[in-house]
Amino acid sequence: MPRFFYMTDLFFYISIFVIGYFTGAYIGASKYERLDWHTMKWNPDCLGFRKVPDGTKIFKGEKAVLCVSLRTDMLEPGQALLVNHGENEE
């Protein structure tokens, strides 16, 4: 009989872990999707990236980027955001 109790405990802990994992993944994904995403495509006429409207096709070899708008209104005067691309870590 004691072995049965150990199996139910194991099943309970695994169930709690799975529920927690999927809840966290759902919340994380929903935060990611709520960001203000923009697609930008290289425009050779102005030598820069421009926002493209929905339905625009991007073909192989064309330059395009996905961008997220950053809110800077919450920064104090003189305060700045530090951008780190992770390329030149020392």
Order of alpha helices (4+ residues) and beta strands (2+ residues): alpha-beta-beta-beta
